Amino acid sequence: MRRGLLELCLIIIVIIGIHAERAMHSGSIEGSVYPSSLTPAVVAVRGSDSVKTASNDGHFGMRLQPGMWKVIFVVKNPNQSQVEKSVNISEGQRINLGEIKFAE
């Protein structure tokens, strides 16, 4: 029983270490959308890797691995076109994309 508990604790410590290492070697983007009522999906794409989040009260943010990412803002309204931005993330960098405006 003690050995099993010890092994479980070691596995948990290793998993936490892996996630901490990954978080330390990432960057982030943030910003806001206008009008906030559109609540677009925000998708970052790099090769076959993608990260998706939704804007919360007009604000968004996500952690990304270093590299060149295409950030796409997609709204459900068919009368609105999607907005795309390219951004180069460096390790530890925090990029504010500012306000992304959609036509009203």
C-alpha positions as CSV (number, residue, x, y, z in Angstrom):
1,M,0.0,0.0,0.0
2,R,2.8,2.5,0.9
3,R,4.7,1.6,-2.2
4,G,1.7,2.2,-4.4
5,L,1.0,5.6,-2.7
6,L,4.7,6.6,-3.1
7,E,4.6,5.7,-6.8
8,L,1.4,7.7,-7.3
9,C,3.0,10.7,-5.6
10,L,6.0,10.5,-7.8
11,I,3.9,10.3,-11.0
12,I,1.9,13.3,-9.9
13,I,5.2,15.3,-9.2
14,V,6.5,14.3,-12.7
15,I,3.3,15.4,-14.4
16,I,3.3,18.7,-12.5
17,G,6.9,19.2,-13.5
18,I,6.2,18.6,-17.2
19,H,3.3,21.1,-17.2
20,A,5.4,23.7,-15.3
21,E,8.2,23.3,-17.8
22,R,5.8,23.7,-20.7
23,A,4.2,26.8,-19.2
24,M,7.6,28.4,-18.6
25,H,8.5,28.0,-22.3
26,S,5.4,29.5,-23.7
27,G,4.1,33.0,-24.5
28,S,0.7,34.5,-24.4
29,I,-1.6,36.7,-26.4
30,E,-4.5,38.8,-25.2
31,G,-6.9,41.5,-26.4
32,S,-10.5,42.5,-26.7
33,V,-13.2,42.5,-29.4
34,Y,-15.7,45.2,-30.3
35,P,-18.6,44.9,-30.1
36,S,-18.3,42.5,-27.2
37,S,-21.9,41.2,-27.9
38,L,-20.5,39.2,-30.9
39,T,-18.6,36.8,-28.6
40,P,-16.3,35.4,-31.4
41,A,-14.4,32.2,-31.1
42,V,-10.6,32.9,-31.1
43,V,-8.5,30.2,-32.8
44,A,-4.7,30.2,-33.0
45,V,-3.3,27.9,-35.7
46,R,0.3,26.9,-36.3
47,G,0.8,24.0,-38.7
48,S,-1.3,21.1,-37.4
49,D,-1.4,22.6,-33.9
50,S,-4.4,24.8,-32.8
51,V,-5.7,26.4,-29.6
52,K,-9.3,27.7,-29.3
53,T,-10.9,30.0,-26.8
54,A,-13.9,32.3,-26.6
55,S,-14.0,35.9,-25.7
56,N,-15.4,36.6,-22.2
57,D,-17.2,39.9,-22.0
58,G,-15.2,41.1,-25.0
59,H,-11.8,40.0,-23.6
60,F,-9.7,37.0,-24.7
61,G,-6.4,35.4,-23.8
62,M,-4.4,32.2,-24.5
63,R,-1.0,30.7,-23.9
64,L,0.9,29.6,-27.0
65,Q,4.2,27.8,-27.7
66,P,6.8,30.0,-29.4
67,G,6.5,30.4,-33.1
68,M,4.5,32.1,-35.8
69,W,0.7,31.7,-35.3
70,K,-2.3,32.8,-37.3
71,V,-5.0,34.0,-35.0
72,I,-8.5,33.8,-36.4
73,F,-11.6,35.6,-34.9
74,V,-14.8,33.9,-36.1
75,V,-18.3,35.1,-35.3
76,K,-21.6,33.2,-35.8
77,N,-23.2,36.0,-37.7
78,P,-23.0,35.2,-41.5
79,N,-23.0,38.9,-42.3
80,Q,-19.7,39.3,-40.5
81,S,-16.4,38.2,-42.1
82,Q,-13.7,36.6,-39.9
83,V,-10.6,38.6,-38.9
84,E,-7.1,37.1,-39.1
85,K,-3.9,38.3,-37.6
86,S,-0.4,36.8,-37.8
87,V,1.7,37.0,-34.6
88,N,5.2,35.7,-33.7
89,I,5.4,34.5,-30.2
90,S,8.7,34.3,-28.3
91,E,9.4,32.5,-25.1
92,G,7.9,34.4,-22.1
93,Q,6.5,37.1,-24.4
94,R,3.1,38.6,-23.7
95,I,1.5,40.2,-26.7
96,N,-1.5,42.5,-26.5
97,L,-3.4,42.5,-29.8
98,G,-5.4,45.5,-28.7
99,E,-9.0,45.9,-29.8
100,I,-10.2,43.8,-32.7
101,K,-13.1,45.7,-34.4
102,F,-16.0,44.1,-36.3
103,A,-18.4,46.2,-38.4
104,E,-21.7,46.9,-36.6
